[in-house]
């Protein structure tokens, strides 16, 4: 039994994304609506996801574009306020992601009681956000220092909008990440949010991850969810759940229900 089995009462859990609108300090922040407007829209997302039957929710500052690899304190502080005020409405296990700051994500999880985080914890990358370095050893120690031992860490080993600088195969990255860093899960992504995850890459990671759960992280939809979850242990879904499948739109409960219907059928055969 893995921690996924302990956290979720189902096989192949689907985690829906709650994409927060731009926050104070972000270029796109709505100065008129303010944080109250961000909170209002976040509640709508959470309610729509839960009405459609997702197994979990991952809350991220998705519209804090362009992202920082070390966020300003106002970002984490505002997210903590929003989650704290909306916590009573969340009826499924939830996680958090402060893009793209590993320590801030762990801090937020500890502060809000989140069960897991998704982040870039390992590697050095050339990315749209510049040269992107990590320090997983320091992050692991920070996790202990802030009392986050029970926060599960999902390592995104195929980051969006970035390329690993070392000339290494995805198989070797998966093997060494599991051996050296003890992740709670490995996330496999496409190029950007909503982009399909290559099934051959997903399979390679799964074949080299040992007992570590593997999560398909982008591009899951009602047409491919059965195929993707035949390989992966869980899925994180964001863009497909939006109206017309458009990243910037609000969550559409009907689309959530449609995908979850396919997942329920898949589970019947497990």
Secondary structure as UniProt FT lines:
FT   HELIX           3..7
FT   STRAND          14..19
FT   TURN            24..25
FT   TURN            27..28
FT   TURN            31..33
FT   HELIX           34..52
FT   STRAND          56..60
FT   TURN            62..63
FT   HELIX           73..86
FT   HELIX           87..89
FT   STRAND          93..97
FT   TURN            99..100
FT   HELIX           102..112
FT   STRAND          116..119
FT   STRAND          125..127
FT   TURN            128..129
FT   STRAND          130..132
FT   HELIX           136..145
FT   TURN            146..147
FT   TURN            149..150
FT   STRAND          152..156
FT   TURN            160..161
FT   STRAND          162..164
FT   HELIX           170..181
FT   STRAND          185..188
FT   TURN            193..194
FT   HELIX           199..208
FT   TURN            210..211
FT   STRAND          213..216
FT   TURN            222..224
FT   HELIX           225..229
FT   TURN            230..231
FT   STRAND          234..237
FT   HELIX           239..241
FT   HELIX           243..245
FT   TURN            247..248
FT   HELIX           253..268
//
